[in-house]
């Protein structure tokens, strides 16, 4: 959906030119020649951004700004307002900033400047929304984790609180897929004084190709490549003064590992296509479900980067090793899911508690969350019952036997490389799951993006 803009200005030529320019940029634009119509249009359908003239025929633009700010607060929306003013009225524009305007533009307006200011204002709004959403999630995460009754998890949380007191220490979280490493990362960020007020920015390294990971992390300058029509900050810049969480860091290629190492060592980097270094202040939290020490031995992960990210090591136990946490987590997921679905249940009956407690959860915390959401959709009564639970839908690995997996070589043929064996094995597993990549990921204990990435890069046969 395109972002929407409302232009309130009594100068017709200005409205026509700006509307055409913004529509060309892909915005949904409406216009109004006076304050009364502008406020009426906004109240009918609030827009993402308002361009507001300081001098209107029927009202002072600052009064209109106050009305828009009030109405936006009443509706819990976060409309951005850009004030348009003449050069001689800059002091008034500054006053408008204090009253809630996001920025101001002086007439005569240069269209490129207007577009850039609009883009920056909306980008700030998107970032602020993301930060608010992350803070809300961090609060939910703290609530979930602090209800843990498992001795193993309580020990992990104690260690997490200790490292949170050291805001610059790099942390490596290790654990099975779905065990809650992302939750623990948010927990550490939320408890880190001096960083918790800033953003926690996440990147799933397994879900993105190395060529894209570089621009995502470092950003790029205008003209750095064919589609780079404007400069863009990377995740490193967005995470400054906060935390950067690199999930599945073991999936990063060696080239991007070397560039990331420099950032960890110097806290400086350069945008793609840039000519100057930028400084950042970030805590790095990384996570993996792999044995990175083994990957170092095999040449798939840099030893120097491993030592940089593994300053403080935490192992997140799988859910099957902390059964005491199943019921508290299930109740928490019920509350959060109820808010999204608009449906509230009065607890979990005894039979459902028994079923939930006995299931081994090969998909860990993530699987429990999915089980609860599915059950709340299926449940027709006032309590969550065993009849609504769907457990054990994932296939388990085929039983081990002498012929589970083998490779036949023609006489005199050289042995296959490790990459070839990996591709053949993944193809074999996909055949066992009828091409279902989700089930293959569960069997191999890796993330779905890892499977999808290897299938795409290796040209591996898959029936789905």
C-alpha positions in Angstrom: 0.0 0.0 0.0 1.4 3.4 -1.0 2.0 6.0 1.7 -0.5 8.9 1.7 0.1 12.6 1.6 -2.3 15.5 2.2 -1.2 18.9 0.8 -3.0 21.9 2.3 -2.0 25.1 0.4 -4.1 27.9 -1.1 -1.7 28.3 -4.1 -3.2 26.3 -6.9 -0.1 26.1 -9.1 1.9 24.8 -6.1 -0.7 22.1 -5.4 -0.8 20.9 -9.0 3.0 20.8 -9.3 3.6 19.1 -5.9 0.8 16.6 -6.5 2.2 15.5 -9.8 5.7 15.2 -8.5 4.7 13.1 -5.5 2.4 10.9 -7.5 5.4 10.2 -9.8 7.3 9.1 -6.7 4.5 6.6 -5.9 2.6 8.5 -3.1 -1.2 8.6 -2.8 -1.9 12.4 -2.8 -4.9 14.5 -1.8 -5.0 18.3 -1.8 -7.0 21.0 -0.1 -7.0 24.8 -0.8 -7.9 25.8 2.8 -7.7 24.7 6.4 -11.4 23.7 6.7 -11.3 21.3 3.8 -7.9 20.0 4.8 -9.0 19.1 8.3 -12.2 17.6 7.0 -10.2 15.4 4.5 -7.8 14.3 7.2 -10.5 13.4 9.6 -12.3 11.3 7.0 -9.1 9.4 6.2 -5.9 10.3 8.2 -2.8 10.4 6.0 0.8 9.4 6.7 2.0 12.9 6.1 0.6 16.4 5.8 2.3 19.3 3.9 0.8 22.3 5.6 1.1 26.0 4.4 1.9 28.5 7.2 -0.4 31.1 5.7 -3.9 29.9 4.8 -6.9 32.1 3.8 -9.1 30.9 6.6 -6.7 30.0 9.4 -3.2 30.3 10.8 -1.2 27.2 9.8 0.1 26.9 13.3 -3.5 26.6 14.6 -4.2 24.0 12.0 -1.1 22.1 13.1 -2.3 22.2 16.7 -5.6 20.7 15.6 -4.0 18.0 13.5 -1.6 17.1 16.4 -4.6 16.9 18.8 -6.7 14.8 16.4 -3.8 12.5 15.7 -3.3 11.9 19.4 -7.0 11.2 19.9 -7.0 8.6 17.2 -3.6 7.2 18.2 -2.1 7.8 14.8 1.3 9.3 14.1 0.8 11.6 11.1 3.9 13.5 10.1 3.5 17.3 9.4 5.8 19.4 7.3 5.3 23.1 7.5 5.7 25.3 4.4 6.7 28.9 5.1 8.3 31.9 3.5 11.9 32.8 4.1 11.0 35.7 6.2 9.0 33.5 8.6 11.7 31.0 9.7 11.2 32.0 13.3 7.6 31.0 13.0 8.6 27.7 11.5 10.9 27.0 14.4 7.9 27.7 16.7 5.9 25.2 14.6 8.6 22.6 15.3 8.1 23.1 19.0 4.4 22.6 18.6 4.7 19.2 16.8 5.7 19.8 13.2 8.4 17.3 12.1 10.2 19.7 9.7 9.7 22.9 7.7 10.2 23.9 4.1 10.8 27.4 2.8 9.2 28.9 -0.3 10.0 28.9 -3.1 10.1 25.1 -2.8 12.7 23.1 -4.7 10.9 19.8 -5.6 14.0 17.6 -5.1 14.4 19.1 -1.6 10.7 18.6 -0.8 10.9 14.9 -1.9 14.0 14.2 0.2 12.5 15.9 3.3 9.3 13.9 2.9 11.2 10.6 2.5 13.4 11.3 5.5 10.4 12.3 7.6 8.5 9.1 6.7 11.6 7.0 7.2 12.0 8.5 10.7 8.3 7.6 11.4 8.8 4.0 10.2 11.9 3.7 12.4 10.0 5.1 15.4 7.1 2.7 14.8 9.6 -0.2 14.6 11.3 0.9 17.9 7.9 1.1 19.6 7.0 -2.4 18.4 10.3 -3.8 19.5 10.0 -2.2 22.9 6.5 -3.7 23.3 7.9 -7.1 22.3 10.8 -6.7 24.7 8.3 -6.1 27.5 6.4 -9.2 26.5 9.6 -11.2 26.3 10.8 -10.1 29.7 7.4 -11.1 31.1 7.7 -14.5 29.5 11.2 -15.3 30.5 10.9 -14.0 34.0 8.1 -16.5 34.6 10.5 -19.4 34.0 10.6 -22.0 36.7 13.3 -24.2 35.1 16.6 -24.2 37.0 18.5 -24.4 33.7 16.7 -21.4 32.3 16.9 -19.4 35.6 20.7 -19.9 35.4 20.8 -18.6 31.9 18.7 -15.6 32.8 21.0 -14.8 35.7 24.0 -14.9 33.4 22.0 -12.7 30.9 21.4 -10.1 33.5 25.1 -10.1 34.4 26.3 -9.5 30.9 23.5 -6.8 30.5 25.5 -4.8 33.0 28.4 -4.7 30.6 26.9 -2.8 27.7 29.8 -3.2 25.2 30.4 -6.9 25.6 29.7 -9.1 22.6 27.4 -12.0 23.3 27.0 -15.3 21.4 23.8 -17.3 22.0 23.8 -21.0 21.0 20.8 -23.3 21.0 18.5 -25.4 18.8 16.3 -23.8 16.3 13.2 -22.3 17.9 14.6 -22.5 21.4 14.2 -18.8 22.1 17.6 -17.3 21.3 15.8 -14.2 19.8 13.8 -13.8 23.0 17.0 -13.9 25.1 18.7 -11.3 22.8 15.7 -9.0 23.4 15.9 -9.7 27.2 19.6 -8.7 27.3 18.9 -5.6 25.3 15.9 -4.6 27.5 18.1 -4.9 30.7 21.1 -3.0 29.3 21.3 0.4 30.9 22.2 3.1 28.3 21.1 0.9 25.4 17.6 -0.2 26.1 16.2 3.2 25.2 17.7 2.8 21.7 16.7 0.3 19.1 17.4 -3.4 18.9 17.9 -4.2 15.2 17.7 -7.8 13.9 19.1 -9.5 10.8 18.5 -13.1 10.0 21.7 -14.0 8.2 20.3 -17.2 6.9 17.4 -15.5 5.1 19.5 -13.2 2.9 22.2 -13.6 0.3 25.6 -12.2 1.1 25.4 -9.6 -1.7 22.2 -8.2 -0.1 23.5 -8.7 3.5 26.3 -6.2 2.8 23.9 -3.4 1.7 21.5 -4.3 4.5 24.3 -4.0 7.1 26.4 -1.2 5.8 23.9 0.8 3.7 24.8 2.4 0.4 25.3 5.8 -1.2 23.4 7.1 -4.1 24.6 5.6 -7.4 26.5 2.8 -5.7 24.7 0.3 -8.0 22.0 0.4 -10.7 19.0 0.7 -8.5 20.6 2.9 -5.8 18.6 6.1 -6.6 19.1 7.5 -3.1 21.4 7.0 -0.2 20.2 4.5 2.4 21.5 3.9 6.0 22.3 0.4 6.9 21.3 -1.6 10.0 24.6 -0.6 11.6 23.6 3.0 11.6 20.1 2.3 12.7 21.4 0.2 15.6 23.9 2.8 16.9 23.7 3.4 20.7 21.6 0.2 20.8 22.0 -3.5 19.9 22.5 -5.3 16.6 21.2 -8.9 16.8 22.7 -11.2 14.1 20.6 -14.4 14.0 22.1 -17.5 12.4 25.5 -15.7 12.0 27.1 -19.0 10.9 25.3 -18.6 7.6 27.3 -15.5 6.6 29.8 -16.0 3.8 33.5 -15.5 4.5 33.7 -12.2 2.5 31.0 -10.5 4.6 32.6 -12.0 7.8 35.8 -10.1 7.1 34.0 -6.8 6.7 32.0 -7.5 9.9 35.2 -8.2 11.8 36.5 -4.8 11.0 33.4 -3.2 12.5 33.7 -5.2 15.7 37.4 -4.2 16.0 37.1 -0.5 15.1 33.4 0.4 15.4 33.9 2.1 12.1 32.5 1.1 8.6 31.9 2.5 5.2 28.7 2.5 3.2 28.7 0.6 -0.1 29.9 3.1 -2.6 31.0 5.5 0.1 34.3 7.3 0.5 34.4 8.1 4.2 34.2 6.0 7.4 31.3 6.3 9.8 31.5 5.6 13.5 29.0 3.5 15.5 28.4 2.5 19.1 26.8 -0.9 19.2 26.5 -4.0 21.3 26.6 -7.1 19.1 24.6 -10.1 20.0 24.9 -13.1 17.7 23.1 -16.4 17.6 23.6 -19.8 16.0 22.2 -23.3 16.1 25.5 -24.6 14.7 28.9 -25.6 16.3 30.9 -22.5 15.2 34.1 -24.0 16.6 33.7 -26.9 14.2 32.9 -24.5 11.4 36.2 -22.8 12.1 38.0 -26.1 11.9 36.3 -26.8 8.5 37.2 -23.3 7.2 33.6 -22.1 7.0 33.9 -19.5 9.7 36.7 -17.1 10.5 38.6 -17.8 13.7 39.3 -14.1 14.4 35.6 -13.3 14.0 34.6 -16.2 16.2 36.7 -14.9 19.1 35.3 -11.4 18.6 31.6 -12.5 18.9 32.2 -15.2 21.5 33.3 -13.0 24.4 30.3 -14.1 26.5 28.7 -17.4 25.6 25.2 -18.5 26.6 23.6 -21.8 25.7 19.8 -21.7 25.6 18.4 -25.1 26.7 15.7 -26.7 24.4 12.2 -26.7 25.8 12.2 -30.5 26.4 14.9 -29.9 29.0 12.8 -27.4 30.8 9.3 -28.8 31.1 8.6 -26.5 34.0 8.3 -23.7 31.5 5.8 -25.2 29.2 2.6 -24.2 31.0 3.8 -20.6 31.9 4.8 -20.1 28.3 1.6 -21.5 27.0 -0.5 -19.1 29.2 1.6 -16.2 28.1 1.2 -17.1 24.4 -2.6 -17.4 25.0 -2.7 -13.8 26.3 -0.6 -12.3 23.5 -2.5 -14.3 20.8 -5.9 -13.3 22.3 -4.9 -9.6 21.7 -4.2 -10.3 18.0 -7.2 -12.6 17.5 -9.7 -10.6 19.6 -10.6 -13.7 21.4 -10.2 -14.6 25.1 -10.3 -18.1 26.6 -10.7 -18.8 30.4 -7.5 -20.8 30.8 -6.5 -24.4 29.8 -8.3 -27.5 31.0 -6.5 -30.4 32.8 -6.5 -32.7 29.8 -4.9 -30.0 27.6 -2.3 -29.2 30.3 -1.4 -32.9 30.5 -1.1 -33.2 26.7 1.0 -30.0 26.5 3.3 -31.2 29.3 4.0 -34.6 27.8 4.8 -33.5 24.2 8.6 -33.3 23.5 8.5 -30.1 21.2 11.1 -30.8 18.5 10.4 -27.3 17.3 11.0 -25.9 20.8 9.4 -22.6 22.0 8.5 -21.6 18.5 6.5 -24.8 18.0 4.6 -24.3 21.4 3.7 -20.7 20.2 2.3 -22.2 17.0 0.4 -24.9 18.8 -1.3 -22.4 21.1 -2.3 -20.1 18.2 -3.7 -23.0 16.2 -5.6 -24.3 19.2 -7.2 -20.8 19.9 -8.4 -20.7 16.4 -9.9 -24.2 16.5 -11.3 -24.0 20.0 -15.1 -23.5 20.2 -15.5 -23.5 23.9 -14.6 -21.1 26.7 -11.4 -23.0 27.7 -8.6 -24.4 25.7 -9.2 -28.1 25.5 -7.1 -31.1 24.4 -9.5 -31.5 21.4 -8.2 -28.3 19.9 -4.5 -29.2 20.3 -2.7 -30.4 17.2 0.6 -31.9 18.3 3.3 -33.9 16.5 2.5 -32.8 12.9 6.2 -32.6 12.0 7.7 -35.7 10.6 10.6 -37.2 12.4 13.8 -38.2 10.7 13.7 -41.6 9.0 14.8 -44.4 11.1 18.5 -45.1 11.0 19.6 -48.2 8.9 22.5 -49.3 6.8 20.9 -48.0 3.7 19.5 -44.7 5.0 21.8 -42.6 2.8 24.5 -43.8 0.4 26.3 -42.5 -2.7 27.2 -44.9 -5.5 30.3 -43.9 -7.5 31.3 -45.1 -11.0 34.5 -47.2 -11.1 37.5 -44.9 -10.9 35.4 -41.7 -10.1 36.9 -39.3 -7.5 35.1 -39.0 -4.2 32.5 -36.3 -4.0 33.4 -33.0 -2.4 31.8 -31.9 0.9 29.6 -29.4 -0.9 28.4 -32.2 -3.3 27.7 -34.6 -0.4 25.7 -31.9 1.4 23.6 -31.3 -1.7 23.0 -35.0 -2.2 22.1 -35.5 1.4 19.7 -32.5 1.4 18.1 -33.8 -1.8 17.7 -37.2 -0.1 16.0 -35.6 2.9 13.7 -33.6 0.6 12.7 -36.8 -1.1 11.8 -38.2 2.3 9.5 -35.2 3.0 8.0 -35.1 -0.5 9.8 -31.8 -1.0 8.5 -30.1 2.1 11.3 -27.7 3.1 9.8 -26.9 6.5 9.8 -30.6 7.5 13.3 -30.9 6.1 14.5 -28.0 8.2 13.0 -29.7 11.3 14.7 -33.0 10.6 18.1 -31.3 9.9 17.7 -28.9 12.9 18.3 -25.8 10.8 16.1 -22.8 9.9 13.8 -22.9 6.9 15.7 -20.0 5.2 18.9 -22.1 5.4 17.2 -24.9 3.6 15.6 -22.5 1.0 19.0 -20.8 0.5 20.9 -24.1 -0.1 18.2 -25.4 -2.5 18.3 -22.2 -4.5 22.1 -21.9 -4.6 22.8 -25.6 -5.2 20.1 -26.2 -7.8 18.9 -29.0 -5.6 15.9 -31.0 -6.8 12.7 -30.4 -4.8 9.2 -31.3 -5.6 7.7 -28.3 -3.9 
